[in-house]
Amino acid sequence: MPPSPPPAPAASAAAMLRSVRGVASYSDTLADFLDQWNSVILDVASIAATFAVLFPGPESHPKPLPAAADPAPGPPEREPSPAAPEPDLNLAPEPEGPEPNAVPEPEPIPEREPAPDPAPEPAPNPTPVPKPAPNPGREPSAAELEHRCKQMNFRELRRFVTAHVGDREWLRKVGPDALRRAEDPASLVLRTIGRYYICAESGDAEAACLLLLELYVRAGCPRARGRGDDAEAAEAREAALTWRSRILRVKGRVSLADAGAREARGLAFFMAAFGVPLEFPAQDLYDLLVAADMEACTQVLKCSKHFVKKMRDVVVELINKDMHLQAVRIILAFELENAFPVESTLTHIMEKLHHDRKDENDGQASERDEEELTLLRSISKCMEDHKLHLSEFHSFAERIALLEERVGKPKPALAGIKRKRTTEEDCVD
């Protein structure tokens, strides 16, 4: 027998191990490249579809070819009639009369025509089987969603939410807890939504990204423990500012108040999730909330602690800029009464208005009274919408009553005309 080969030296085993690790690393890099390439293909296809709709080519709607004419039916072919049998000349001629005692021939029985086949009875309509509801047990899909979050697989997570975007209530129930189980929830959500606000794959994909932002905010905006990524924060800041600029560029909008509800809500949820940039003006933030329907999305936005904290700074800035109505609306919508008590805020507003009127002349008094009355009435309406009664704030109610008396008091030169007009208006009311 030949001797067994000597064992491989340790150096050869180490080299082989390095080769295996190199192949594994190359495989991971190649898989990541293929994922990125597929994402690029989706973006290019979406852009191409958009251009195809905006600039249709000459052959985009070809005319259908005319249908071929059916040939004219010809005359029906006549069936050949049975020829009469020719007489056999070799046979004896038949007698003209009946032979005696001849047995009469039986009369031929006419052949019955075959009865036509009965028309087949229509098959009964099958009873419609109800389609099974998606995820009837809920558990498999909930486990699948949690598995994708744990794996930090942002592409599969986006596909899952897009496929189940019609079942929003179920996703709102199980989604926040699934996101909390991710290793780095903030990075997962940021990678999943990408830059959908620039070019989404479809309407469902856009709705899925918006819903995913909402789920992340509802979860409390969880982040990886003991990890702070400056690059990620810079990326989120750049995305928020780019999003704002894009909204303003569309159709030459002057302010964010002209934005659509969906895109405004998406940007609001994005900043609630990843922070409001310092460069974002307070006025723009207020306009964005108005466009997003503040009352409809406040319950979600209040789940973000840093966004609520940012709202406190916005209130202070709005009051300093004499934007009193906007400040009161944010205080009541985000329930900031502990930081800004309503009565103290109203007193501060009235003192500020009184201080600004010290240097006014007699000609400006009436105009300023009307402006102040309009402002205080708007604040009063906002308070009533949030179940606050004006009678609870005596000084504020007295100020409104005083201004109503001043504005309704006619000028001396036009006393008769003014009084008569007021009486007529009272009758109409």
C-alpha positions in Angstrom: 0.0 0.0 0.0 1.2 3.5 -0.7 1.9 5.6 2.3 -0.8 8.1 3.3 -0.1 11.7 2.3 1.3 13.9 5.1 -1.1 16.3 6.7 -1.4 19.8 5.2 0.8 22.3 7.0 -0.9 25.0 9.0 0.1 27.7 6.5 -1.9 25.9 3.7 -5.0 25.7 6.0 -4.8 29.4 6.8 -4.5 30.3 3.1 -7.5 28.2 2.3 -9.6 29.8 5.1 -8.6 33.3 3.7 -9.7 32.2 0.3 -13.1 31.0 1.6 -13.7 34.2 3.4 -12.7 36.2 0.4 -15.2 34.3 -1.8 -17.9 34.9 0.9 -17.1 38.6 1.0 -17.2 38.8 -2.8 -20.6 37.0 -2.8 -22.1 39.5 -0.3 -20.7 42.5 -2.3 -22.1 41.1 -5.5 -25.6 40.5 -3.9 -25.6 44.1 -2.6 -24.6 45.4 -6.1 -27.5 43.4 -7.7 -29.9 44.9 -5.2 -28.7 48.4 -6.0 -28.9 47.7 -9.7 -32.5 46.5 -9.4 -33.4 49.7 -7.5 -31.8 51.8 -10.3 -33.8 49.9 -12.9 -37.0 50.6 -11.0 -36.2 54.3 -10.9 -35.4 54.5 -14.6 -38.6 52.6 -15.5 -40.7 54.9 -13.4 -39.1 58.0 -15.0 -39.6 56.5 -18.5 -43.2 55.8 -17.7 -43.7 59.4 -16.6 -42.2 60.8 -19.8 -44.3 58.4 -21.9 -47.4 59.8 -20.4 -46.3 63.4 -20.7 -44.9 63.1 -24.3 -46.8 60.4 -26.1 -45.1 59.3 -29.4 -46.8 59.1 -32.8 -47.2 55.3 -32.5 -48.5 55.4 -28.9 -52.1 54.8 -30.1 -52.0 52.8 -33.4 -55.2 52.5 -35.3 -56.7 48.9 -35.2 -56.6 47.0 -38.4 -60.1 46.7 -40.1 -61.7 43.3 -39.5 -61.7 41.0 -42.6 -65.2 40.9 -44.3 -67.0 37.6 -44.0 -67.5 35.9 -47.4 -71.0 36.2 -48.9 -72.9 33.0 -48.3 -73.5 31.1 -51.6 -76.7 29.3 -52.5 -77.2 26.2 -50.4 -76.2 23.0 -52.1 -79.2 20.9 -53.1 -79.2 17.3 -51.9 -79.4 14.9 -54.9 -82.9 13.4 -55.0 -83.0 9.7 -55.1 -83.3 8.5 -58.6 -86.3 6.3 -59.6 -85.3 2.7 -60.0 -85.0 1.7 -63.6 -87.3 -1.2 -64.6 -85.6 -4.5 -65.2 -86.4 -5.7 -68.6 -85.7 -9.3 -67.8 -88.5 -9.5 -65.2 -92.0 -10.6 -66.1 -94.6 -7.8 -66.3 -96.7 -7.3 -63.3 -100.4 -8.2 -63.6 -102.7 -5.3 -64.0 -105.3 -6.6 -61.5 -105.1 -8.3 -58.2 -104.6 -12.0 -58.4 -107.3 -14.1 -56.7 -106.6 -15.3 -53.2 -103.5 -13.1 -53.2 -102.1 -12.1 -49.8 -102.2 -8.3 -49.6 -98.8 -6.8 -49.2 -98.3 -5.0 -45.8 -98.4 -1.3 -46.0 -94.9 0.2 -45.6 -94.5 1.8 -42.2 -93.2 5.3 -42.7 -89.9 5.9 -41.0 -89.9 8.3 -38.1 -87.8 11.3 -38.3 -85.3 11.3 -35.5 -86.4 13.6 -32.7 -84.1 16.6 -32.3 -81.9 16.5 -29.4 -83.3 18.5 -26.5 -81.5 21.7 -25.8 -79.0 21.3 -23.1 -80.2 22.8 -19.8 -78.0 25.7 -18.7 -75.7 24.8 -16.0 -76.6 26.3 -12.7 -74.5 29.3 -11.7 -71.8 28.2 -9.3 -72.2 29.6 -5.9 -69.5 32.3 -5.6 -66.9 31.3 -3.1 -65.9 34.3 -1.0 -62.3 35.1 -1.4 -60.3 34.5 1.8 -59.5 37.8 3.6 -55.8 38.6 3.5 -54.1 37.2 6.6 -57.2 35.6 8.1 -55.3 34.5 11.1 -53.1 37.6 11.2 -50.3 35.7 13.0 -48.3 34.5 9.9 -48.1 38.0 8.4 -47.4 39.6 11.7 -44.5 37.2 12.2 -43.3 37.8 8.7 -43.3 41.6 9.2 -41.4 41.2 12.5 -38.9 38.8 10.7 -38.2 41.4 8.0 -37.6 44.1 10.6 -35.3 41.9 12.6 -33.3 41.2 9.5 -33.1 44.9 8.6 -34.2 43.9 5.1 -35.6 47.3 3.9 -36.5 46.1 0.4 -38.6 43.2 1.6 -40.1 45.5 4.2 -41.2 48.0 1.6 -42.7 45.2 -0.6 -44.6 43.8 2.4 -46.1 47.2 3.4 -47.0 47.9 -0.2 -48.8 44.6 -0.5 -50.8 45.2 2.7 -51.3 48.9 2.3 -55.1 48.4 2.0 -55.1 46.9 5.6 -54.0 50.1 7.3 -55.7 49.5 10.6 -54.1 46.1 11.0 -50.7 47.6 10.1 -51.2 50.4 12.7 -51.9 47.7 15.2 -48.9 45.4 14.6 -46.4 47.7 12.8 -45.1 49.8 15.6 -44.1 46.8 17.7 -42.5 45.1 14.8 -40.3 48.2 14.1 -39.2 48.4 17.7 -37.7 44.9 17.3 -35.3 46.0 14.6 -31.6 46.4 15.4 -31.6 50.0 14.2 -35.3 51.1 13.5 -34.3 54.6 12.4 -31.8 53.4 9.8 -34.3 50.7 8.6 -37.1 53.2 8.0 -34.8 55.7 6.4 -33.5 53.1 4.0 -36.9 51.7 3.3 -38.6 55.0 2.2 -35.6 56.2 0.3 -36.5 59.2 -1.8 -40.0 58.2 -2.6 -41.1 61.9 -2.5 -39.1 62.5 -5.7 -40.2 59.5 -7.8 -42.3 56.7 -6.3 -42.6 53.4 -8.1 -46.5 53.6 -7.9 -49.3 55.1 -6.0 -49.3 52.1 -3.6 -45.6 52.4 -3.0 -46.0 56.1 -2.2 -48.9 55.3 0.2 -46.8 52.5 1.8 -43.9 54.9 2.5 -46.2 57.5 4.0 -47.8 54.8 6.2 -44.4 53.4 7.2 -43.4 56.9 8.4 -46.6 57.1 10.4 -46.0 53.7 12.0 -42.4 54.7 13.0 -43.7 57.9 14.6 -46.5 55.9 16.4 -43.8 53.6 17.7 -42.2 56.6 19.4 -39.3 57.1 16.9 -37.1 54.3 18.5 -33.4 54.4 17.8 -30.5 52.0 18.3 -29.2 52.0 21.8 -25.9 53.7 22.4 -25.5 54.6 18.7 -25.5 58.0 17.1 -24.9 58.2 13.4 -24.0 61.7 12.3 -24.1 60.7 8.6 -27.6 59.5 9.0 -28.7 62.7 10.8 -27.1 64.7 8.0 -28.9 62.6 5.4 -32.3 63.2 7.1 -31.7 66.9 7.3 -30.7 67.2 3.6 -33.8 65.1 2.7 -36.2 67.3 4.7 -34.8 70.5 3.1 -34.9 69.0 -0.4 -38.5 67.9 0.2 -39.4 71.4 1.3 -37.8 72.9 -1.8 -39.5 70.5 -4.1 -42.9 71.3 -2.7 -42.3 75.0 -3.2 -41.1 74.5 -6.8 -44.2 72.6 -7.9 -46.5 74.9 -9.7 -44.7 78.0 -8.4 -46.1 77.8 -4.9 -45.4 80.7 -2.7 -45.7 79.0 0.7 -46.1 75.5 2.1 -49.7 76.2 2.8 -50.4 75.6 -0.9 -49.1 72.0 -0.7 -51.3 69.0 -1.1 -52.4 67.2 2.1 -50.6 64.0 1.3 -47.2 65.5 0.5 -47.5 68.0 3.4 -48.3 65.1 5.8 -45.4 63.1 4.5 -42.9 65.8 5.2 -44.4 66.5 8.6 -44.2 62.8 9.5 -40.6 62.7 8.2 -39.5 65.6 10.4 -41.4 64.1 13.3 -39.4 60.9 12.8 -35.9 62.3 12.1 -36.0 65.9 13.4 -36.7 69.4 12.1 -33.7 71.1 10.6 -32.6 74.4 12.2 -32.9 76.1 8.8 -36.7 75.2 8.6 -38.5 78.5 9.4 -41.3 78.5 12.0 -43.7 80.1 9.6 -43.1 77.3 7.1 -43.6 74.7 9.7 -46.9 76.2 10.7 -48.0 76.4 7.1 -47.0 72.8 6.5 -49.2 71.7 9.4 -52.1 73.7 8.1 -51.7 72.1 4.7 -51.5 68.6 6.3 -54.7 69.2 8.2 -53.3 69.8 11.7 -56.3 68.4 13.5 -56.1 65.1 11.5 -52.4 64.3 12.1 -51.8 65.9 15.5 -52.5 62.6 17.3 -49.6 60.9 15.4 -47.2 63.9 15.6 -47.6 64.0 19.4 -46.0 60.6 19.6 -42.7 62.2 18.7 -41.2 63.8 21.8 -38.6 65.8 19.9 -41.2 67.1 17.5 -43.4 68.3 20.4 -40.4 70.0 22.0 -39.8 71.7 18.6 -43.4 73.0 18.7 -42.6 74.8 22.0 -39.8 76.7 20.3 -42.1 77.5 17.4 -44.8 78.9 19.7 -42.2 81.3 21.3 -41.0 82.4 17.9 -44.5 82.9 16.6 -45.5 85.1 19.6 -42.4 87.1 19.3 -43.3 87.7 15.6 -46.9 88.8 16.6 -48.4 85.7 15.0 -50.7 85.3 18.0 -53.5 83.2 16.3 -51.0 80.7 14.9 -49.3 80.3 18.4 -52.7 79.7 20.1 -53.6 77.1 17.5 -50.4 75.1 18.1 -50.7 75.4 21.9 -54.2 73.9 21.8 -53.6 71.3 19.0 -50.4 69.9 20.7 -51.8 70.3 24.3 -49.0 72.6 25.4 -51.1 74.2 28.1 -48.6 73.2 30.8 -45.8 75.1 29.1 -48.1 77.9 27.9 -51.2 78.3 30.2 -54.1 79.6 28.1 -55.1 82.4 30.4 -51.5 83.7 30.8 -51.0 83.5 27.0 -54.2 85.5 26.4 -53.1 88.1 28.9 -49.7 88.4 27.3 -51.3 88.8 23.8 -53.6 91.6 25.0 -50.8 93.4 26.8 -48.7 93.1 23.7 -51.5 94.5 21.5 -52.1 97.4 24.0 -48.4 98.2 24.1 -48.2 98.4 20.3 -51.1 100.9 20.2 -49.5 103.5 22.5 -48.2 105.7 19.7 -51.2 105.5 17.4 -53.1 108.7 16.4 -56.9 109.2 16.4 -57.2 108.4 12.7 -55.7 104.9 13.2 -57.7 104.0 16.4 -60.8 102.8 14.6 -58.9 100.7 12.1 -56.7 99.2 14.8 -59.9 98.4 16.8 -61.3 96.4 13.9 -58.0 94.5 13.4 -57.8 93.6 17.1 -61.4 92.6 17.2 -61.0 90.3 14.2 -57.9 88.7 15.8 -59.5 88.1 19.2 -62.6 86.7 17.6 -60.5 84.2 15.6 -58.7 83.2 18.8 -62.1 82.8 20.5 -63.3 80.6 17.7 -60.2 78.4 18.0 -60.7 78.0 21.7 -64.4 77.0 21.2 -63.2 74.4 18.7 -61.1 72.8 21.5 -64.0 72.9 24.0 -62.9 76.0 25.9 -65.6 78.4 26.9 -65.0 82.1 26.6 -66.8 82.7 29.9 -63.8 81.0 31.7 -61.5 83.9 30.7 -63.1 87.1 31.9 -60.5 89.6 30.9 -60.4 88.2 27.4 -64.2 88.3 27.1 -64.4 91.8 28.4 -61.8 93.0 25.9 -63.9 91.5 23.0 -67.1 93.2 24.4 -65.3 96.6 24.7 -64.0 96.4 21.1 -67.4 95.4 19.8 -68.8 98.5 21.5 -66.1 100.7 20.0 -66.4 99.3 16.5 -70.2 99.5 16.6 -70.2 103.1 17.9 -70.8 105.5 15.0 -68.7 108.5 14.2 -70.3 111.9 15.1 -70.4 113.2 11.5 -72.3 110.1 10.3 -74.3 109.4 13.4 -77.8 109.3 11.8 -76.7 107.2 8.8 -74.8 104.8 10.9 -77.5 104.3 13.5 -80.1 103.8 10.8 -77.9 101.2 9.1 -77.2 99.4 12.3 -81.0 99.1 13.0 -81.7 97.7 9.6 -78.9 95.1 10.1 -80.3 94.1 13.4 -83.7 93.5 11.8 -82.1 91.4 9.1 -80.3 89.3 11.7 
